[in-house]
Amino acid sequence: MADQEERTVRRLERAILELLERRRPDATICPSDAARAAHEGDDDGWWDLMEPARRAAGRLAEAGEVTVTQRGRPVDPATARGPVRIGRAR
């Protein structure tokens, strides 16, 4: 992973964990929440962070820090199609 991309994914990982910390223990977030939080602008450039946000969620899930679900079932965000949710690991 290139340095810039690695920094972006790390920034998204921090955003995911911070967003979850501010919510109820059973609450979930969308990768777009993390993308918006990590985006450093006022435009809709956050959209370009959607795939990196899913990669960040996948790395956190592999580390056991979060769960990634679709329709309430755990999924791999790298292969899941459609919307996913990110929650605290139980």
Secondary structure, DSSP 8 states (H G I E B T S, - for coil): --HHHHHHHHHHHHHHHHHHHTS-TT-EE-HHHHHHHH--SSSSGGGGGHHHHHHHHHHHHHTTSEEEEETTEE--TTT--S--EEEE--
